Amino acid sequence: MNTELQVNLNKLKIDIKDAVFNAQPVRYNGDADRFIGFTGKVIDEADYELGDRQYLKNSIAHRLKTTFGKDGKRKTNWSYKQVIEVAEDAFKYINK
């Protein structure tokens, strides 16, 4: 990954974290739909290059809705740190 994409990835991670921290009520965890809304809004409002924005939003949504935990059950409670990791993985996949 080149340096420009790395800078944009770091901006995306910071913007997602800021969106979670500035939401009312402040909650650092929640279900997939809550974080799909946050990430979609951040991606739509970003003024830097993210690649195919719609594909990135769909990839993040798919990963949040279809991830299974160690016990084999669908993951329903996400922390913002886990969502940032999912967004990072999706960004790297989209921009490889």
NORQUI-V656986 format. One record per residue. N is the residue number from 1. SS is DSSP state (hx for helix, st for strand, lp for the rest). PSI is psi in degrees with one decimal (NA if undefined). Layout:
# NORQUI-V656986
n=N ss=SS psi=PSI
n=N ss=SS psi=PSI
This chain:
# NORQUI-V656986
n=1 ss=lp psi=130.9
n=2 ss=lp psi=170.7
n=3 ss=hx psi=-33.7
n=4 ss=hx psi=-43.2
n=5 ss=hx psi=-37.1
n=6 ss=hx psi=-41.0
n=7 ss=hx psi=-43.2
n=8 ss=hx psi=-36.1
n=9 ss=hx psi=-43.6
n=10 ss=hx psi=-38.9
n=11 ss=hx psi=-42.3
n=12 ss=hx psi=-45.0
n=13 ss=hx psi=-41.9
n=14 ss=hx psi=-41.5
n=15 ss=hx psi=-38.2
n=16 ss=hx psi=-44.5
n=17 ss=hx psi=-43.6
n=18 ss=hx psi=-39.5
n=19 ss=hx psi=-40.3
n=20 ss=hx psi=-43.8
n=21 ss=hx psi=-26.8
n=22 ss=hx psi=-2.5
n=23 ss=lp psi=150.3
n=24 ss=lp psi=128.8
n=25 ss=lp psi=152.2
n=26 ss=lp psi=114.3
n=27 ss=lp psi=132.9
n=28 ss=lp psi=0.0
n=29 ss=st psi=167.2
n=30 ss=st psi=-171.7
n=31 ss=lp psi=173.7
n=32 ss=hx psi=-40.2
n=33 ss=hx psi=-36.4
n=34 ss=hx psi=-45.9
n=35 ss=hx psi=-25.3
n=36 ss=hx psi=-39.7
n=37 ss=hx psi=-44.7
n=38 ss=hx psi=-50.1
n=39 ss=hx psi=-38.1
n=40 ss=hx psi=-42.8
n=41 ss=hx psi=-42.9
n=42 ss=hx psi=-44.0
n=43 ss=hx psi=-41.2
n=44 ss=hx psi=-35.8
n=45 ss=hx psi=-5.4
n=46 ss=lp psi=135.6
n=47 ss=lp psi=20.1
n=48 ss=lp psi=163.8
n=49 ss=lp psi=126.8
n=50 ss=lp psi=0.5
n=51 ss=lp psi=-148.1
n=52 ss=lp psi=102.7
n=53 ss=hx psi=-42.7
n=54 ss=hx psi=-41.4
n=55 ss=hx psi=-37.8
n=56 ss=hx psi=-45.5
n=57 ss=hx psi=-44.3
n=58 ss=hx psi=-37.6
n=59 ss=hx psi=-43.9
n=60 ss=hx psi=-45.0
n=61 ss=hx psi=-44.4
n=62 ss=hx psi=-44.0
n=63 ss=hx psi=-37.6
n=64 ss=hx psi=-33.6
n=65 ss=hx psi=-18.7
n=66 ss=lp psi=16.6
n=67 ss=lp psi=136.5
n=68 ss=st psi=145.0
n=69 ss=lp psi=-175.0
n=70 ss=lp psi=-26.3
n=71 ss=lp psi=1.0
n=72 ss=lp psi=2.4
n=73 ss=lp psi=152.7
n=74 ss=st psi=134.6
n=75 ss=lp psi=125.2
n=76 ss=lp psi=-17.5
n=77 ss=lp psi=114.8
n=78 ss=st psi=141.9
n=79 ss=st psi=160.2
n=80 ss=hx psi=-29.5
n=81 ss=hx psi=-39.4
n=82 ss=hx psi=-37.0
n=83 ss=hx psi=-38.5
n=84 ss=hx psi=-38.9
n=85 ss=hx psi=-41.2
n=86 ss=hx psi=-43.2
n=87 ss=hx psi=-39.1
n=88 ss=hx psi=-45.0
n=89 ss=hx psi=-42.9
n=90 ss=hx psi=-42.1
n=91 ss=hx psi=-44.8
n=92 ss=hx psi=-36.5
n=93 ss=hx psi=-44.2
n=94 ss=hx psi=-38.8
n=95 ss=lp psi=30.9
n=96 ss=lp psi=NA
